[in-house]
Amino acid sequence: MRRDDRETYRRRMIGSALKKFREDLRLTQRAAGRLVDRSQASLSAYENGHRAIRPRDLKHILDMYDITDEAVRERLLSIAAQGRQDGWWHDFEERLEPGVVDFASLEADASAIRIYEPLRVHGLLQSEGYARAVITSSGSGRGSPRDIDAEVSFRLRRQRLHERRPPDISVILGETALRQKIGGAPVMTGQLLKLLRLGALQHISMQVVPFSVEAPPGGEGPFTILGVGPDGILEVVAIDSLTRSWYVDEPADVAHHHQTFDRLQQLALSETDSEKLIERILSEL
């Protein structure tokens, strides 16, 4: 499959918007194609998220559909521009699942990231030993040493966003994530030391929900809120389960996750007390 034919979240989002605009005008794809001077096949590929669209072509279609809302136009045009950028993640497209690579591209373009991980350390914070232990035990590397090496390398490459102009990152970890000895005591020692180093960085806020908090919100599991693009023009929630991952982008649902995260921040230890807890657990290993 050619890179330009890969379906991504950005392309699906643009495609859904174009389809809605066309249907609001009560146009068939054939009639809309004549209106915007595109073939029906091209318009179908755009609407289904199977083909990237150049910002100038998207602008033309929005003009012909008489979409005048500047906020809507700016959002879609910004997403289209981001989706055509090359990035390090393209090197992994043939080796990893498309959804994993797509998430990394969104993550790399984020200006703000809010992470809730109750059970494990998040991938952006993992040491190499911890990442290898998690990938090996979960079976996501499919057992092959070469596949596991690729996933570990990919996870560490994601962490390069801590360099240059990093996004603002707020992290809330559950105490379980600190105490579960993934990979054994030596691996956890390295992981906890890395958390202390990362927690000292200016762009990272790190808090821990201790065991003493009864039934904290967010019981459905981990989630990540990404503010993608300039000023977080696109907000999307990434949710992972054992068998699948998906995105939530309805404004009301995104707002609900923000409210849940805010509540978790209130219940969690302060950054200073969280650091002290990590140091205490480290001393017990």
Backbone as numpy.savetxt, mean C-alpha at the origin, in Angstrom:
# Nx Ny Nz CAx CAy CAz Cx Cy Cz
3.05 -11.34 -20.90 2.22 -10.14 -20.90 3.09 -8.89 -20.90
2.77 -7.96 -21.79 3.52 -6.72 -21.83 3.20 -5.88 -20.60
4.19 -5.08 -20.16 3.99 -4.25 -18.98 2.78 -3.35 -19.15
2.57 -2.83 -20.37 1.47 -1.89 -20.60 0.12 -2.57 -20.48
0.09 -3.91 -20.54 -1.17 -4.64 -20.45 -1.49 -5.09 -19.02
-0.60 -4.84 -18.09 -0.82 -5.30 -16.72 -1.89 -4.45 -16.04
-2.84 -5.13 -15.42 -3.89 -4.43 -14.69 -3.35 -3.99 -13.33
-3.53 -2.74 -13.00 -3.09 -2.22 -11.72 -4.24 -1.48 -11.05
-4.05 -1.20 -9.77 -5.10 -0.50 -9.04 -5.38 0.85 -9.68
-4.35 1.60 -10.05 -4.56 2.92 -10.65 -5.37 2.81 -11.94
-5.03 1.83 -12.78 -5.74 1.68 -14.05 -7.19 1.26 -13.83
-7.42 0.39 -12.85 -8.80 -0.01 -12.55 -9.61 1.19 -12.06
-8.96 2.04 -11.26 -9.66 3.19 -10.73 -10.02 4.18 -11.83
-9.07 4.46 -12.72 -9.35 5.35 -13.84 -10.41 4.74 -14.75
-10.28 3.44 -15.01 -11.23 2.76 -15.87 -12.64 2.81 -15.32
-12.79 2.60 -14.02 -14.12 2.65 -13.40 -14.73 4.04 -13.54
-13.88 5.06 -13.38 -14.37 6.44 -13.51 -14.82 6.72 -14.95
-14.01 6.29 -15.92 -14.36 6.52 -17.32 -15.66 5.79 -17.70
-15.80 4.58 -17.18 -17.03 3.83 -17.47 -18.25 4.53 -16.89
-18.11 5.04 -15.66 -19.23 5.74 -15.02 -19.58 7.01 -15.81
-18.54 7.78 -16.21 -18.80 9.01 -16.96 -19.54 8.69 -18.26
-19.10 7.63 -18.94 -19.74 7.24 -20.22 -21.19 6.82 -19.99
-21.41 6.00 -18.96 -22.77 5.53 -18.70 -23.68 6.66 -18.25
-23.12 7.65 -17.53 -23.92 8.80 -17.14 -24.42 9.56 -18.37
-23.62 9.51 -19.45 -24.02 10.16 -20.71 -24.91 9.24 -21.55
-25.12 8.02 -21.07 -25.94 7.03 -21.76 -25.39 6.73 -23.16
-24.08 6.54 -23.19 -23.40 6.22 -24.45 -22.92 4.78 -24.42
-23.05 4.08 -25.54 -22.40 2.78 -25.68 -20.92 3.03 -25.90
-20.10 1.97 -25.74 -18.67 2.13 -26.00 -18.43 2.54 -27.45
-19.21 2.01 -28.36 -19.03 2.36 -29.78 -19.32 3.85 -30.00
-20.43 4.34 -29.44 -20.78 5.75 -29.60 -19.76 6.65 -28.90
-19.32 6.22 -27.70 -18.33 7.01 -26.97 -17.01 7.04 -27.73
-16.66 5.92 -28.36 -15.44 5.88 -29.15 -15.45 6.89 -30.28
-16.60 7.01 -30.94 -16.72 8.01 -32.01 -16.58 9.43 -31.44
-17.16 9.64 -30.23 -17.12 10.96 -29.62 -15.69 11.38 -29.27
-14.92 10.45 -28.74 -13.57 10.79 -28.28 -12.49 10.43 -29.30
-12.93 9.93 -30.46 -12.01 9.58 -31.54 -11.06 8.46 -31.12
-11.62 7.42 -30.51 -10.86 6.24 -30.13 -11.64 5.02 -30.57
-10.95 3.93 -30.82 -11.64 2.70 -31.19 -12.38 2.14 -29.98
-13.40 1.34 -30.25 -14.13 0.71 -29.16 -13.21 -0.19 -28.34
-12.28 -0.86 -29.01 -11.35 -1.76 -28.32 -10.46 -0.97 -27.36
-9.98 0.20 -27.79 -9.13 1.02 -26.93 -9.91 1.50 -25.71
-11.13 1.97 -25.95 -11.93 2.47 -24.84 -12.24 1.34 -23.86
-12.53 0.15 -24.38 -12.80 -1.00 -23.53 -11.57 -1.34 -22.69
-10.39 -1.28 -23.30 -9.15 -1.59 -22.57 -8.91 -0.59 -21.44
-9.22 0.69 -21.71 -9.09 1.71 -20.66 -10.07 1.44 -19.52
-11.32 1.19 -19.88 -12.36 1.01 -18.86 -12.13 -0.24 -18.02
-11.56 -1.27 -18.61 -11.31 -2.52 -17.87 -9.98 -2.52 -17.13
-9.22 -1.43 -17.25 -7.94 -1.33 -16.56 -6.84 -2.16 -17.19
-7.02 -2.56 -18.46 -6.04 -3.42 -19.12 -4.95 -2.63 -19.84
-5.13 -1.31 -19.94 -4.15 -0.51 -20.67 -3.95 0.82 -19.96
-2.68 1.22 -19.85 -2.38 2.53 -19.28 -2.84 3.62 -20.23
-3.27 4.72 -19.67 -3.72 5.84 -20.49 -2.82 7.04 -20.25
-2.38 7.67 -21.30 -1.54 8.86 -21.16 -2.37 10.01 -20.62
-1.78 10.84 -19.76 -2.54 11.97 -19.21 -3.18 12.85 -20.28
-2.49 13.08 -21.40 -3.08 13.93 -22.44 -4.31 13.27 -23.07
-4.28 11.94 -23.22 -5.44 11.23 -23.77 -6.58 11.24 -22.77
-6.24 11.08 -21.49 -7.28 11.13 -20.46 -7.91 12.51 -20.41
-7.08 13.55 -20.52 -7.61 14.91 -20.52 -8.59 15.12 -21.68
-8.24 14.58 -22.84 -9.10 14.72 -24.01 -10.46 14.05 -23.76
-10.43 12.83 -23.19 -11.68 12.12 -22.93 -12.51 12.87 -21.89
-11.86 13.37 -20.84 -12.60 14.12 -19.82 -13.23 15.38 -20.43
-12.49 16.03 -21.33 -13.05 17.21 -22.01 -14.28 16.83 -22.82
-14.16 15.75 -23.59 -15.27 15.34 -24.46 -16.48 14.85 -23.65
-16.22 14.30 -22.47 -17.31 13.87 -21.60 -17.85 15.04 -20.77
-17.26 16.21 -20.93 -17.68 17.42 -20.22 -17.55 17.27 -18.71
-16.43 16.67 -18.29 -16.12 16.56 -16.85 -15.38 17.82 -16.45
-16.04 18.71 -15.73 -15.47 20.02 -15.42 -15.03 20.17 -13.96
-15.37 19.20 -13.12 -14.98 19.27 -11.71 -13.46 19.20 -11.62
-12.83 20.30 -11.20 -11.36 20.38 -11.19 -10.73 19.38 -10.23
-11.37 19.13 -9.10 -10.82 18.17 -8.13 -10.80 16.77 -8.73
-11.87 16.40 -9.41 -11.95 15.08 -10.06 -10.91 14.97 -11.15
-10.80 16.00 -11.98 -9.84 15.99 -13.08 -8.40 15.90 -12.56
-8.09 16.71 -11.57 -6.72 16.71 -11.03 -6.36 15.36 -10.45
-7.31 14.76 -9.73 -7.06 13.46 -9.11 -6.78 12.39 -10.15
-7.63 12.30 -11.17 -7.47 11.28 -12.19 -6.22 11.51 -13.03
-5.93 12.76 -13.38 -4.75 13.05 -14.19 -3.47 12.77 -13.40
-3.49 13.06 -12.11 -2.32 12.77 -11.27 -2.09 11.27 -11.17
-3.17 10.50 -10.99 -3.06 9.04 -10.92 -2.53 8.47 -12.23
-3.01 9.02 -13.36 -2.55 8.54 -14.67 -1.06 8.80 -14.85
-0.60 9.97 -14.41 0.82 10.31 -14.55 1.68 9.39 -13.69
1.25 9.12 -12.46 2.00 8.23 -11.57 2.08 6.82 -12.15
0.98 6.36 -12.72 0.91 4.99 -13.20 1.83 4.69 -14.36
2.33 5.72 -15.03 3.21 5.50 -16.18 4.69 5.63 -15.82
4.97 5.93 -14.55 6.36 6.09 -14.14 7.04 4.73 -13.99
8.31 4.70 -14.36 9.10 3.49 -14.12 9.56 3.49 -12.67
9.73 2.32 -12.12 10.21 2.20 -10.75 10.94 0.89 -10.57
11.64 0.78 -9.45 12.44 -0.42 -9.17 11.58 -1.68 -9.15
10.29 -1.53 -8.79 9.40 -2.69 -8.66 9.19 -3.44 -9.97
9.42 -2.77 -11.11 9.24 -3.45 -12.39 10.21 -4.61 -12.56
11.34 -4.56 -11.86 12.32 -5.65 -11.94 11.77 -6.96 -11.38
10.70 -6.86 -10.59 10.16 -8.06 -9.92 8.86 -8.54 -10.54
8.42 -7.92 -11.62 7.11 -8.24 -12.17 6.98 -9.68 -12.65
8.08 -10.27 -13.12 8.01 -11.64 -13.62 8.22 -12.67 -12.52
8.60 -12.22 -11.33 8.93 -13.16 -10.26 7.91 -13.19 -9.12
7.13 -12.10 -8.97 6.19 -12.02 -7.86 4.77 -11.80 -8.36
3.83 -11.99 -7.48 2.43 -11.79 -7.83 2.18 -10.33 -8.21
1.35 -10.08 -9.24 1.11 -8.70 -9.69 0.60 -7.78 -8.59
-0.27 -8.30 -7.71 -0.83 -7.47 -6.65 0.22 -6.97 -5.68
1.22 -7.81 -5.40 2.29 -7.43 -4.49 3.13 -6.30 -5.08
3.44 -6.43 -6.36 4.23 -5.41 -7.05 3.44 -4.11 -7.16
2.15 -4.23 -7.46 1.29 -3.05 -7.58 1.24 -2.29 -6.27
1.13 -3.02 -5.14 1.10 -2.36 -3.83 2.39 -1.59 -3.58
3.52 -2.17 -3.95 4.81 -1.50 -3.74 4.88 -0.19 -4.53
4.27 -0.16 -5.72 4.30 1.06 -6.52 3.47 2.16 -5.84
2.33 1.78 -5.26 1.52 2.75 -4.52 2.25 3.23 -3.28
2.87 2.30 -2.58 3.61 2.61 -1.36 4.74 3.59 -1.66
5.45 3.37 -2.78 6.58 4.21 -3.13 6.15 5.63 -3.50
4.91 5.78 -3.97 4.39 7.10 -4.35 3.66 7.80 -3.22
3.60 7.15 -2.06 2.81 7.71 -0.96 3.52 8.89 -0.30
2.73 9.88 0.10 3.25 10.99 0.88 2.96 10.78 2.36
2.03 9.89 2.67 1.71 9.56 4.06 1.26 8.11 4.14
1.73 7.39 5.17 1.39 5.98 5.36 1.03 5.78 6.83
-0.13 5.17 7.07 -0.55 4.84 8.44 -0.71 3.32 8.50
0.01 2.69 9.41 0.10 1.23 9.46 -0.41 0.71 10.80
-1.30 -0.28 10.74 -1.68 -1.00 11.95 -1.38 -2.48 11.73
-0.51 -3.02 12.58 -0.10 -4.43 12.50 -0.13 -5.02 13.90
-1.18 -5.74 14.25 -1.27 -6.26 15.62 -0.42 -7.49 15.92
-0.08 -8.27 14.89 0.54 -9.58 15.15 1.98 -9.70 14.67
2.36 -8.97 13.62 3.71 -9.07 13.09 4.27 -7.69 12.78
5.56 -7.63 12.68 6.21 -6.37 12.28 5.92 -6.14 10.80
5.58 -4.93 10.45 5.24 -4.60 9.07 6.46 -4.71 8.16
6.20 -5.00 6.88 7.29 -5.21 5.92 8.23 -4.03 5.79
7.74 -2.80 5.96 8.61 -1.62 5.85 9.57 -1.49 7.01
9.38 -2.32 8.04 10.19 -2.22 9.25 11.00 -3.48 9.53
10.87 -4.49 8.68 11.46 -5.79 8.97 12.97 -5.84 8.71
13.67 -6.55 9.58 15.07 -6.88 9.32 15.12 -7.99 8.28
16.28 -8.22 7.70 16.40 -9.27 6.69 16.09 -10.64 7.28
16.62 -10.91 8.49 16.39 -12.21 9.11 14.92 -12.43 9.43
14.26 -11.40 9.92 12.85 -11.50 10.26 12.02 -11.71 8.99
12.32 -10.94 7.96 11.60 -11.07 6.69 11.74 -12.48 6.13
12.94 -13.03 6.18 13.15 -14.38 5.66 12.37 -15.41 6.46
12.35 -15.24 7.78 11.63 -16.18 8.63 10.13 -16.12 8.37
9.58 -14.90 8.20 8.15 -14.74 7.94 7.78 -15.34 6.59
8.56 -15.03 5.57 8.27 -15.51 4.22 8.38 -17.04 4.16
9.39 -17.59 4.81 9.58 -19.04 4.79 8.44 -19.75 5.52
8.05 -19.22 6.68 7.02 -19.89 7.48 5.63 -19.74 6.87
5.40 -18.62 6.17 4.07 -18.39 5.59 3.85 -19.16 4.30
4.94 -19.58 3.67 4.81 -20.29 2.41 4.60 -19.37 1.23
4.66 -18.04 1.45 4.43 -17.12 0.34 5.55 -17.18 -0.68
6.71 -17.67 -0.24 7.82 -17.82 -1.17 7.75 -19.12 -1.95
6.66 -19.89 -1.73 6.41 -21.13 -2.46 7.50 -22.17 -2.26
8.33 -22.01 -1.21 9.27 -23.05 -0.82 10.60 -23.04 -1.53
10.68 -22.54 -2.75 11.92 -22.53 -3.49 12.88 -21.50 -2.90
14.13 -21.87 -2.62 15.09 -20.89 -2.10 15.23 -19.67 -3.00
15.16 -19.88 -4.31 15.26 -18.75 -5.22 14.07 -17.81 -5.08
12.86 -18.39 -4.93 11.67 -17.57 -4.76 11.71 -16.82 -3.43
12.17 -17.50 -2.39 12.27 -16.85 -1.08 13.27 -15.70 -1.14
14.40 -15.92 -1.80 15.40 -14.86 -1.94 14.81 -13.66 -2.67
14.00 -13.92 -3.69 13.38 -12.83 -4.46 12.43 -12.03 -3.58
11.64 -12.72 -2.76 10.69 -12.01 -1.90 11.40 -11.22 -0.82
12.48 -11.77 -0.26 13.24 -11.04 0.75 13.88 -9.80 0.13
14.46 -9.96 -1.03 15.07 -8.82 -1.73 14.03 -7.74 -2.03
12.86 -8.17 -2.48 11.78 -7.24 -2.78 11.35 -6.47 -1.53
11.22 -7.17 -0.42 10.78 -6.53 0.82 11.80 -5.51 1.30
13.07 -5.83 1.17 14.11 -4.89 1.60 14.21 -3.69 0.66
13.95 -3.92 -0.63 13.96 -2.80 -1.59 12.85 -1.81 -1.26
11.71 -2.31 -0.80 10.61 -1.42 -0.41 11.06 -0.42 0.65
12.00 -0.82 1.49 12.42 0.02 2.60 13.30 1.19 2.17
13.65 1.25 0.91 14.43 2.39 0.44 13.63 3.69 0.49
12.31 3.60 0.67 11.54 4.83 0.78 11.85 5.60 2.06
12.60 4.94 3.01 13.04 5.65 4.21 14.14 6.66 3.88
14.68 6.59 2.68 15.78 7.45 2.28 15.26 8.67 1.52
16.13 9.58 1.22 15.84 10.81 0.46 14.69 11.58 1.11
13.54 11.68 0.39 12.39 12.41 0.92 11.30 11.41 1.31
11.41 10.81 2.48 10.48 9.73 2.85 9.10 10.28 3.19
8.08 9.44 3.07 6.73 9.84 3.49 6.64 9.92 5.00
5.62 10.59 5.49 5.33 10.55 6.92 4.70 9.20 7.23
5.32 8.47 8.16 4.85 7.12 8.47 4.46 7.04 9.94
3.22 6.64 10.19 2.74 6.39 11.55 2.49 4.90 11.68
3.10 4.28 12.67 3.02 2.83 12.85 2.44 2.51 14.22
1.47 1.61 14.24 0.96 1.07 15.50 1.13 -0.45 15.45
1.90 -0.98 16.38 2.13 -2.42 16.47 1.45 -2.96 17.71
0.98 -4.20 17.62 0.50 -4.88 18.81 1.68 -5.45 19.58
1.53 -5.60 20.88 2.63 -6.15 21.69 2.99 -7.56 21.23
2.02 -8.29 20.69 2.30 -9.62 20.17 3.38 -9.58 19.11
3.36 -8.55 18.26 4.35 -8.43 17.18 5.76 -8.33 17.73
5.89 -7.85 18.96 7.21 -7.69 19.56 7.64 -8.94 20.33
6.68 -9.68 20.83 7.01 -10.81 21.70 7.04 -12.15 20.97
6.32 -12.28 19.87 6.33 -13.54 19.13 7.72 -13.75 18.54
8.39 -14.83 18.91 9.79 -15.05 18.51 9.86 -15.63 17.09
9.53 -14.79 16.12 9.64 -15.19 14.72 11.11 -15.42 14.39
11.45 -16.65 13.98 12.84 -16.95 13.63 13.74 -17.23 14.81
13.20 -17.17 16.03 14.01 -17.42 17.22 14.55 -16.14 17.83
15.18 -16.30 19.00 15.66 -15.16 19.77 16.69 -14.30 19.02
17.67 -14.89 18.34 18.65 -14.04 17.63 18.01 -13.16 16.56
17.06 -13.74 15.81 16.37 -12.95 14.77 15.56 -11.83 15.41
14.85 -12.14 16.51 14.04 -11.12 17.16 14.90 -10.03 17.78
16.08 -10.40 18.25 16.99 -9.37 18.77 17.34 -8.36 17.68
17.70 -8.87 16.51 18.02 -7.98 15.39 16.82 -7.16 14.97
15.63 -7.77 15.01 14.42 -7.06 14.61 14.07 -5.94 15.59
14.14 -6.21 16.87 13.82 -5.18 17.86 14.83 -4.03 17.82
16.10 -4.36 17.58 17.10 -3.31 17.44 16.80 -2.43 16.23
16.33 -3.06 15.16 15.98 -2.28 13.97 14.78 -1.38 14.25
13.81 -1.87 14.99 12.67 -1.03 15.33 13.10 0.20 16.13
14.04 0.01 17.04 14.53 1.14 17.82 15.24 2.15 16.93
16.01 1.67 15.97 16.70 2.59 15.03 15.69 3.34 14.17
14.71 2.62 13.64 13.73 3.27 12.77 12.85 4.23 13.55
12.51 3.85 14.79 11.66 4.71 15.60 12.30 6.05 15.92
13.62 6.12 15.82 14.33 7.36 16.10 14.37 8.30 14.89
13.95 7.80 13.72 13.97 8.63 12.51 12.84 9.66 12.56
13.12 10.82 11.99 12.19 11.94 12.09 10.85 11.67 11.41
10.85 10.89 10.32 9.61 10.71 9.56 8.74 9.57 10.07
9.20 8.87 11.12 8.46 7.72 11.63 7.95 7.98 13.05
6.66 7.72 13.24 6.06 7.71 14.56 5.67 6.27 14.87
6.16 5.74 15.99 5.93 4.33 16.30 5.32 4.19 17.69
4.18 3.50 17.75 3.52 3.25 19.03 3.15 1.77 19.13
2.96 1.33 20.37 2.61 -0.07 20.63 1.33 -0.14 21.45
0.42 -1.00 21.02 -0.78 -1.30 21.82 -0.43 -2.44 22.76
-0.37 -2.17 24.07 0.05 -3.23 25.00 -1.06 -4.23 25.28
-0.67 -5.35 25.87 -1.64 -6.38 26.22 -2.71 -5.86 27.18
-2.39 -4.83 27.94 -3.32 -4.31 28.94 -4.55 -3.65 28.33
-4.50 -3.31 27.05 -5.66 -2.71 26.38 -6.62 -3.83 26.01
-7.82 -3.77 26.54 -8.80 -4.81 26.29 -9.57 -4.53 25.00
-9.66 -5.52 24.14 -10.45 -5.44 22.90 -10.25 -4.14 22.15
-9.02 -3.86 21.69 -8.80 -2.63 20.93 -9.56 -2.67 19.61
-9.91 -1.51 19.05 -10.56 -1.50 17.74 -9.60 -2.04 16.69
-10.11 -2.31 15.50 -9.25 -2.88 14.48 -9.14 -4.38 14.61
-10.14 -4.99 15.26 -10.09 -6.43 15.49 -10.17 -7.27 14.23
-10.55 -6.64 13.11 -10.61 -7.39 11.84 -9.23 -7.74 11.32
-8.20 -7.06 11.81 -6.84 -7.39 11.39 -6.07 -6.18 10.90
-4.88 -6.42 10.37 -4.01 -5.32 9.96 -4.55 -4.55 8.76
-4.17 -3.28 8.69 -4.51 -2.48 7.52 -3.49 -1.36 7.36
-3.38 -0.86 6.14 -2.48 0.24 5.83 -3.24 1.29 5.05
-3.18 2.53 5.51 -3.81 3.65 4.82 -2.72 4.39 4.04
-2.88 4.45 2.73 -1.90 5.12 1.88 -2.47 6.43 1.35
-1.75 7.50 1.54 -2.07 8.76 0.89 -1.12 8.91 -0.27
-1.58 8.62 -1.47 -0.72 8.50 -2.65 -0.72 9.79 -3.45
0.49 10.17 -3.91 0.61 11.35 -4.76 0.73 12.63 -3.97
0.83 13.75 -4.67 0.98 15.05 -3.99 -0.17 15.29 -3.02
0.18 15.62 -1.78 -0.82 15.92 -0.74 -1.80 14.77 -0.54
-1.35 13.53 -0.83 -2.22 12.37 -0.64 -3.50 12.47 -1.44
-3.39 12.88 -2.71 -4.56 13.13 -3.54 -5.42 11.89 -3.71
-4.82 10.72 -3.61 -5.55 9.45 -3.65 -5.36 8.75 -2.30
-6.46 8.47 -1.61 -6.38 7.74 -0.35 -7.00 6.36 -0.54
-6.24 5.36 -0.13 -6.71 3.99 -0.29 -6.24 3.17 0.91
-7.08 2.23 1.33 -6.75 1.34 2.43 -6.42 -0.03 1.87
-5.27 -0.56 2.21 -4.87 -1.90 1.81 -5.12 -2.85 2.97
-5.82 -3.94 2.70 -6.18 -4.91 3.73 -5.70 -6.28 3.30
-5.06 -6.99 4.21 -4.52 -8.32 3.92 -5.21 -9.36 4.77
-5.44 -10.52 4.17 -5.90 -11.69 4.92 -5.03 -12.86 4.51
-5.35 -14.03 5.05 -4.52 -15.21 4.76 -4.55 -15.58 3.28
-5.70 -15.35 2.64 -5.86 -15.83 1.26 -5.91 -14.73 0.21
-6.13 -13.48 0.60 -6.23 -12.44 -0.41 -5.94 -11.07 0.18
-5.67 -10.13 -0.72 -5.49 -8.74 -0.34 -6.41 -7.90 -1.22
-6.87 -6.80 -0.70 -7.74 -5.95 -1.49 -7.61 -4.50 -1.04
-8.16 -3.60 -1.88 -8.12 -2.17 -1.60 -9.52 -1.66 -1.29
-9.59 -0.71 -0.39 -10.82 -0.02 -0.05 -10.61 1.45 -0.34
-11.47 2.05 -1.17 -11.27 3.45 -1.50 -12.53 4.30 -1.45
-13.66 3.70 -1.03 -14.87 4.51 -0.83 -14.60 5.49 0.30
-14.87 6.78 0.10 -14.54 7.79 1.12 -15.03 7.45 2.52
-16.26 6.94 2.63 -16.79 6.60 3.96 -15.99 5.48 4.61
-15.56 4.50 3.82 -14.78 3.38 4.36 -13.38 3.83 4.75
-12.78 4.69 3.92 -11.46 5.22 4.25 -11.54 6.03 5.54
-12.59 6.85 5.66 -12.78 7.66 6.87 -12.93 6.76 8.10
-13.64 5.64 7.95 -13.81 4.70 9.08 -12.45 4.15 9.53
-11.58 3.83 8.58 -10.26 3.32 8.95 -9.41 4.41 9.60
-9.55 5.65 9.14 -8.85 6.76 9.79 -9.33 6.90 11.25
-10.62 6.81 11.46 -11.16 6.94 12.81 -10.67 5.81 13.71
-10.62 4.60 13.14 -10.11 3.45 13.90 -8.65 3.66 14.26
-7.88 4.15 13.31 -6.46 4.38 13.57 -6.28 5.45 14.64
-7.06 6.52 14.56 -6.98 7.58 15.58 -7.28 7.03 16.96
-8.29 6.16 17.05 -8.64 5.56 18.33 -7.52 4.66 18.84
-6.90 3.91 17.95 -5.77 3.06 18.33 -4.61 3.90 18.85
-4.36 5.04 18.21 -3.29 5.93 18.68 -3.55 6.42 20.10
-4.81 6.68 20.41 -5.16 7.15 21.74 -4.95 6.06 22.79
-5.22 4.81 22.41 -5.10 3.70 23.34 -3.67 3.19 23.48
-2.87 3.42 22.45 -1.49 2.90 22.45 -0.60 3.68 23.41
0.50 3.07 23.74 1.51 3.77 24.55 2.06 4.95 23.76
2.56 5.94 24.45 3.22 7.06 23.78 4.47 6.54 23.06
5.02 7.35 22.19 6.24 6.93 21.48 7.36 6.62 22.47
7.49 7.45 23.49 8.55 7.22 24.49 8.33 5.93 25.26
7.10 5.71 25.71 6.81 4.49 26.47 6.86 3.25 25.57
6.53 3.42 24.30 6.63 2.31 23.35 8.10 1.91 23.18
8.96 2.91 23.10 10.41 2.63 22.98 10.90 1.89 24.22
10.42 2.30 25.38 10.84 1.64 26.63 10.36 0.19 26.66
9.15 -0.06 26.14 8.65 -1.43 26.11 9.48 -2.29 25.18
9.84 -1.76 24.03 10.69 -2.51 23.09 12.03 -2.83 23.75
12.60 -1.86 24.44 13.89 -2.08 25.13 13.76 -3.13 26.21
12.63 -3.13 26.94 12.43 -4.11 28.00 12.30 -5.52 27.42
11.53 -5.65 26.35 11.37 -6.97 25.71 12.71 -7.44 25.15
13.49 -6.52 24.61 14.82 -6.85 24.09 15.72 -7.40 25.19
15.63 -6.79 26.36 16.48 -7.22 27.49 16.09 -8.60 28.00
14.88 -9.03 27.70 14.39 -10.33 28.17 14.75 -11.48 27.23
15.23 -11.17 26.04 15.56 -12.22 25.06 16.84 -12.95 25.45
